Amino acid sequence: MQPKANIVHLPVYQPGKPIDEVKRELGLTEVIKLASNENPFGCSPKAKEAIIAAVEQSSIYPDGGAVDLTKAVAEQLGVQPNQIIFGAGSDEVILMIARAFLTSQDETITASPTFPQYKHNAEVEGATVIEVPVDSEGKHDLAAMLAKVNEKTKIVWLCNPNNPTGTMLTEEEVVGFLNAVPDRIMVVLDEAYAEYNVSGAYPDSIKLLDQYRNIVVLRTFSKIFGLASLRIGYGVGHPDVIRSINQVREPFNTTGFAQKAALAAVHDTSFIESCREANAKGIAQLNAAFDELGLSYFEAHGNFVMVDVQRPGTEVFQSLLRKGIIVRHDPSWGYPTRIRVTVGSVEQNDKFLDALKLALNEVAVS
Ligand SMILES: *Cc1c(COP(=O)(O)O)cnc(C)c1O
């Protein structure tokens, strides 16, 4: 049997090690995972109640159209229900966009490094991926990305804030880009960390939808809402675009548990506010400590910081792991001396910083 030629080179996703496995392998009793940008405060208690109540409907197929949830999110955002599509995480919305819009004749533009799923799904469809390095501050180089646009370009992916660098594009920058890009090209604004933002310059992308019909905004319940395990996220765009994406959607792509939990979560705005505040304090805590250690870092606008540890990132990663702290280092980023750390609770951040100080002494400067 021959798989499709364009998938044979694709790597199988290597997930971070589960906490229990790390504990067993290293004989540790406490392990703190600051590797996947999950919410250290879990999810809203109201979402937990909704999950437990949803057990009663386990034998029944979920609402394929996620009608109640769509209505609630549409109301909160001030858009029409036919402008929203839900997926099993925004990962699945990325997959569906690629499936609905990209062919082997098309080109698609991303930053590098950025969230890997844009490239992955584009390659599954056989499209050509043009990767444009971020600038020295870890930000999307919009001018360089614009210079790569041609008649084959179908989609441009803007990850804002960018994972893994954490940097933000301002509304002014995004609007400047949208004005320069032909409107036959889709611009995906992946805003997985939007709810963490405390900067007045962050784009109001939902409002931009009135003027720019070629944008699709991606949001998720996996990050600030603390529901990563339930797999639910969504895209917002022009009704025609959302309809096309809906045409490739599997009938029951989101679970009843996820829909019910997300519905409860959107209404618990005080939980979100408290997480946003705690995160901003956590970033300040980490930045202050990095300043003291003389380590540089990219300006962080999500719930994670990418810091230059001035030593091989793989070795610092391993050293932290032995001390019970899981962070992220990926050689494909192109930053051999940087690690990405998720903002934890104050106590978790303290423990990470204590471990980091030891690791910096253990690993030789490169
Ligand atoms: C976490 C993340 C997502 C996807 O999360 P889902 O769990 O699939 O909703 C999408 N984009 C970025 C940039 C992310 O960091």
The ligand as a MOL file (V3000), in Angstrom:
LIG
                    3D

  0  0  0     0  0            999 V3000
M  V30 BEGIN CTAB
M  V30 COUNTS 15 15 0 0 0
M  V30 BEGIN ATOM
M  V30 1 C -2.6850 25.8050 21.7610 0
M  V30 2 C -2.7810 26.4500 20.4380 0
M  V30 3 C -3.7690 26.1300 19.5020 0
M  V30 4 C -4.7220 25.0010 19.5400 0
M  V30 5 O -5.2280 24.5460 20.5850 0
M  V30 6 P -6.4470 23.5280 20.5670 0
M  V30 7 O -6.2370 22.7970 21.8260 0
M  V30 8 O -6.3650 22.6720 19.3550 0
M  V30 9 O -7.6520 24.4050 20.5480 0
M  V30 10 C -3.8420 26.8220 18.3280 0
M  V30 11 N -2.9750 27.7780 18.0520 0
M  V30 12 C -2.0100 28.1160 18.8970 0
M  V30 13 C -1.0950 29.2070 18.5440 0
M  V30 14 C -1.8670 27.4570 20.1090 0
M  V30 15 O -0.8620 27.7790 20.9170 0
M  V30 END ATOM
M  V30 BEGIN BOND
M  V30 1 1 1 2
M  V30 2 1 2 3
M  V30 3 2 2 14
M  V30 4 1 3 4
M  V30 5 2 3 10
M  V30 6 1 4 5
M  V30 7 1 5 6
M  V30 8 2 6 7
M  V30 9 1 6 8
M  V30 10 1 6 9
M  V30 11 1 10 11
M  V30 12 2 11 12
M  V30 13 1 12 13
M  V30 14 1 12 14
M  V30 15 1 14 15
M  V30 END BOND
M  V30 END CTAB
M  END
